[in-house]
Amino acid sequence: MSQRELLEDYFGDTVCYDPGQLVNPAGKNFSCIKSIGQAIADINGPAMTAIEMGVSISGTNTSGIDAAIQAAQQADRVVLCLGLDTVNVEHEGLDRKVTTLPGIQEDFAKQILALGKITIIVLVNGGSIAIDDLVEPAAAIVEAFYPATQGADALANILFGNNNRWGKMPYTIYGQNYINEVAMNDMSMTNGKGRTYKYYTGEPLYPFGYGLSYGTFPIRSCSHVSGLYDVECTLCHNTGMPGDEVLLVFHRVSDGIRQSVSALHPVPAKQLVQFERFSLNSVGQCATHRFVLTSDSFALTDATGNRVLYPGDHFIDVTNGADQTQTVTFSF
């Protein structure tokens, strides 16, 4: 990825923070921005880091593939950057017709993954990318979006374990066939397979809220605070690296409520009502947090746009977005 390809559409009038290096974007000089490869070399050491272009984002030139494969064969670990850009692929007035990787990136990626090296895929993009055939052979996949002027250093530091502050997926990654399941010009949230985590009925590549960590942070307990709508949860650091974990709080309704109102208006599978980031810096450390909820946290939006709290069983799911969920039931 070149320096320019790390920037999204709205990077402003300047791209450098150093007043002595202010760059006019019209001049297309982005040399002050550190690339992902440079950031990795700064930590790993230039002599221990090979940086190869491989292929361009949207082109078909194969001349750089052999050098990239040779570098990967000699490496202990491979960081494979794939994605989009806002110059030729996606920007205001330019929409993609497919969600697969442009150019010959996917074929190139399969050649690298076939080497059997521990390979971390880093996705650089704005819109969603379907990487159906790359998920299983990859050792890890990092959604970096467009890292911008300072993001390469942050990405390199977290890849090398200098900190453990991962986040959660802020959108659903659909498979590449999703474009055939829902028409682009169909603005309904519920037609066909549906849209977003609230209404999608298919199997996503990665669901909204998904995210892993270098450590394990078990949710020890979640309980209803008597007399209130609140839910109190205790999270602990168990094994692996200390650091951050994020808990997501979703509301969903019982089948009884769903059946009684679904004919009147769509009922989401669930909806995010809160989230919280925890920082746990030692093995065995625990933290307790009270999620302060209100009656509106349990309400659904009806066909006229009003918020309605329907009688029946409601569920609050507290999850780390991967392998842990605690459910607290409320009856109204």
LINLIN-V654548 format. One record per residue. RES is the residue in one letter. SS is DSSP state (h for helix, s for strand, l for the rest). D_LAST is the distance of its C-alpha to the last C-alpha in whole Angstrom. Layout:
res->RES ss->SS d_last->D_LAST
res->RES ss->SS d_last->D_LAST
This chain:
res->M ss->l d_last->53
res->S ss->l d_last->56
res->Q ss->l d_last->55
res->R ss->h d_last->54
res->E ss->h d_last->52
res->L ss->h d_last->49
res->L ss->l d_last->49
res->E ss->l d_last->46
res->D ss->l d_last->47
res->Y ss->l d_last->46
res->F ss->l d_last->48
res->G ss->l d_last->50
res->D ss->l d_last->53
res->T ss->s d_last->54
res->V ss->l d_last->53
res->C ss->l d_last->55
res->Y ss->l d_last->54
res->D ss->l d_last->57
res->P ss->h d_last->59
res->G ss->h d_last->62
res->Q ss->h d_last->61
res->L ss->l d_last->59
res->V ss->l d_last->59
res->N ss->s d_last->59
res->P ss->h d_last->57
res->A ss->h d_last->59
res->G ss->h d_last->62
res->K ss->l d_last->60
res->N ss->l d_last->61
res->F ss->l d_last->58
res->S ss->l d_last->60
res->C ss->l d_last->58
res->I ss->l d_last->55
res->K ss->l d_last->55
res->S ss->l d_last->54
res->I ss->h d_last->52
res->G ss->h d_last->55
res->Q ss->h d_last->57
res->A ss->h d_last->54
res->I ss->h d_last->54
res->A ss->h d_last->57
res->D ss->h d_last->57
res->I ss->h d_last->55
res->N ss->h d_last->57
res->G ss->l d_last->60
res->P ss->h d_last->62
res->A ss->h d_last->65
res->M ss->h d_last->62
res->T ss->l d_last->60
res->A ss->l d_last->61
res->I ss->l d_last->60
res->E ss->l d_last->60
res->M ss->l d_last->59
res->G ss->s d_last->59
res->V ss->l d_last->58
res->S ss->l d_last->57
res->I ss->l d_last->53
res->S ss->l d_last->55
res->G ss->l d_last->58
res->T ss->l d_last->60
res->N ss->l d_last->63
res->T ss->l d_last->63
res->S ss->l d_last->66
res->G ss->s d_last->63
res->I ss->h d_last->62
res->D ss->h d_last->65
res->A ss->h d_last->65
res->A ss->h d_last->61
res->I ss->h d_last->61
res->Q ss->h d_last->64
res->A ss->h d_last->62
res->A ss->h d_last->59
res->Q ss->h d_last->61
res->Q ss->h d_last->63
res->A ss->l d_last->59
res->D ss->l d_last->57
res->R ss->s d_last->54
res->V ss->s d_last->53
res->V ss->s d_last->51
res->L ss->s d_last->51
res->C ss->s d_last->50
res->L ss->s d_last->49
res->G ss->s d_last->47
res->L ss->l d_last->48
res->D ss->l d_last->49
res->T ss->l d_last->49
res->V ss->l d_last->53
res->N ss->l d_last->53
res->V ss->l d_last->50
res->E ss->l d_last->47
res->H ss->s d_last->47
res->E ss->l d_last->46
res->G ss->l d_last->48
res->L ss->s d_last->48
res->D ss->l d_last->45
res->R ss->l d_last->46
res->K ss->l d_last->46
res->V ss->l d_last->45
res->T ss->l d_last->43
res->T ss->l d_last->45
res->L ss->l d_last->48
res->P ss->l d_last->51
res->G ss->l d_last->54
res->I ss->l d_last->55
res->Q ss->h d_last->53
res->E ss->h d_last->51
res->D ss->h d_last->54
res->F ss->h d_last->55
res->A ss->h d_last->52
res->K ss->h d_last->53
res->Q ss->h d_last->56
res->I ss->h d_last->55
res->L ss->h d_last->53
res->A ss->l d_last->55
res->L ss->l d_last->57
res->G ss->l d_last->55
res->K ss->l d_last->54
res->I ss->s d_last->51
res->T ss->s d_last->50
res->I ss->s d_last->47
res->I ss->s d_last->46
res->V ss->s d_last->45
res->L ss->s d_last->44
res->V ss->s d_last->45
res->N ss->l d_last->43
res->G ss->l d_last->41
res->G ss->l d_last->40
res->S ss->l d_last->39
res->I ss->l d_last->41
res->A ss->l d_last->41
res->I ss->l d_last->43
res->D ss->h d_last->42
res->D ss->h d_last->46
res->L ss->h d_last->46
res->V ss->l d_last->43
res->E ss->l d_last->44
res->P ss->l d_last->47
res->A ss->l d_last->46
res->A ss->l d_last->46
res->A ss->s d_last->43
res->I ss->s d_last->42
res->V ss->s d_last->41
res->E ss->s d_last->40
res->A ss->l d_last->42
res->F ss->l d_last->41
res->Y ss->l d_last->44
res->P ss->l d_last->45
res->A ss->l d_last->47
res->T ss->l d_last->50
res->Q ss->l d_last->48
res->G ss->h d_last->46
res->A ss->h d_last->49
res->D ss->h d_last->50
res->A ss->h d_last->46
res->L ss->h d_last->46
res->A ss->h d_last->49
res->N ss->h d_last->48
res->I ss->h d_last->44
res->L ss->h d_last->46
res->F ss->l d_last->49
res->G ss->l d_last->46
res->N ss->l d_last->47
res->N ss->l d_last->43
res->N ss->l d_last->40
res->R ss->l d_last->38
res->W ss->l d_last->36
res->G ss->l d_last->34
res->K ss->l d_last->31
res->M ss->l d_last->32
res->P ss->l d_last->30
res->Y ss->l d_last->31
res->T ss->l d_last->31
res->I ss->s d_last->35
res->Y ss->l d_last->35
res->G ss->l d_last->38
res->Q ss->l d_last->41
res->N ss->l d_last->41
res->Y ss->h d_last->38
res->I ss->h d_last->40
res->N ss->h d_last->41
res->E ss->h d_last->37
res->V ss->l d_last->36
res->A ss->l d_last->39
res->M ss->l d_last->39
res->N ss->l d_last->39
res->D ss->l d_last->36
res->M ss->l d_last->33
res->S ss->l d_last->30
res->M ss->l d_last->28
res->T ss->l d_last->27
res->N ss->l d_last->30
res->G ss->l d_last->32
res->K ss->l d_last->31
res->G ss->l d_last->29
res->R ss->l d_last->29
res->T ss->h d_last->28
res->Y ss->h d_last->25
res->K ss->h d_last->22
res->Y ss->h d_last->24
res->Y ss->l d_last->27
res->T ss->l d_last->27
res->G ss->l d_last->31
res->E ss->l d_last->32
res->P ss->l d_last->33
res->L ss->l d_last->35
res->Y ss->s d_last->33
res->P ss->l d_last->30
res->F ss->l d_last->28
res->G ss->l d_last->28
res->Y ss->l d_last->30
res->G ss->l d_last->33
res->L ss->l d_last->35
res->S ss->l d_last->37
res->Y ss->l d_last->40
res->G ss->s d_last->38
res->T ss->s d_last->35
res->F ss->l d_last->32
res->P ss->l d_last->30
res->I ss->s d_last->26
res->R ss->s d_last->26
res->S ss->s d_last->23
res->C ss->s d_last->19
res->S ss->s d_last->17
res->H ss->s d_last->14
res->V ss->l d_last->15
res->S ss->l d_last->14
res->G ss->l d_last->13
res->L ss->l d_last->12
res->Y ss->l d_last->11
res->D ss->l d_last->14
res->V ss->s d_last->16
res->E ss->s d_last->19
res->C ss->s d_last->22
res->T ss->s d_last->25
res->L ss->s d_last->28
res->C ss->s d_last->31
res->H ss->l d_last->35
res->N ss->l d_last->36
res->T ss->s d_last->39
res->G ss->s d_last->41
res->M ss->l d_last->41
res->P ss->l d_last->39
res->G ss->s d_last->38
res->D ss->s d_last->35
res->E ss->s d_last->31
res->V ss->s d_last->29
res->L ss->s d_last->25
res->L ss->s d_last->23
res->V ss->s d_last->19
res->F ss->s d_last->17
res->H ss->s d_last->14
res->R ss->s d_last->13
res->V ss->s d_last->11
res->S ss->l d_last->12
res->D ss->h d_last->14
res->G ss->h d_last->13
res->I ss->h d_last->11
res->R ss->h d_last->14
res->Q ss->h d_last->16
res->S ss->h d_last->15
res->V ss->h d_last->16
res->S ss->l d_last->18
res->A ss->l d_last->21
res->L ss->l d_last->20
res->H ss->l d_last->20
res->P ss->l d_last->20
res->V ss->l d_last->18
res->P ss->l d_last->19
res->A ss->l d_last->19
res->K ss->l d_last->18
res->Q ss->s d_last->18
res->L ss->s d_last->20
res->V ss->s d_last->18
res->Q ss->s d_last->20
res->F ss->s d_last->23
res->E ss->s d_last->26
res->R ss->s d_last->29
res->F ss->s d_last->31
res->S ss->s d_last->34
res->L ss->s d_last->36
res->N ss->l d_last->39
res->S ss->l d_last->40
res->V ss->l d_last->40
res->G ss->l d_last->37
res->Q ss->l d_last->36
res->C ss->s d_last->32
res->A ss->s d_last->30
res->T ss->s d_last->26
res->H ss->s d_last->24
res->R ss->s d_last->21
res->F ss->s d_last->19
res->V ss->l d_last->18
res->L ss->l d_last->14
res->T ss->l d_last->13
res->S ss->h d_last->10
res->D ss->h d_last->13
res->S ss->h d_last->13
res->F ss->h d_last->10
res->A ss->l d_last->11
res->L ss->s d_last->14
res->T ss->s d_last->17
res->D ss->l d_last->18
res->A ss->l d_last->21
res->T ss->l d_last->22
res->G ss->l d_last->21
res->N ss->l d_last->18
res->R ss->s d_last->15
res->V ss->s d_last->12
res->L ss->l d_last->8
res->Y ss->l d_last->8
res->P ss->l d_last->5
res->G ss->l d_last->5
res->D ss->s d_last->7
res->H ss->s d_last->8
res->F ss->s d_last->11
res->I ss->s d_last->13
res->D ss->s d_last->17
res->V ss->s d_last->20
res->T ss->s d_last->23
res->N ss->l d_last->27
res->G ss->l d_last->27
res->A ss->l d_last->29
res->D ss->l d_last->29
res->Q ss->l d_last->26
res->T ss->s d_last->22
res->Q ss->s d_last->20
res->T ss->s d_last->16
res->V ss->s d_last->13
res->T ss->s d_last->10
res->F ss->s d_last->7
res->S ss->s d_last->4
res->F ss->l d_last->0
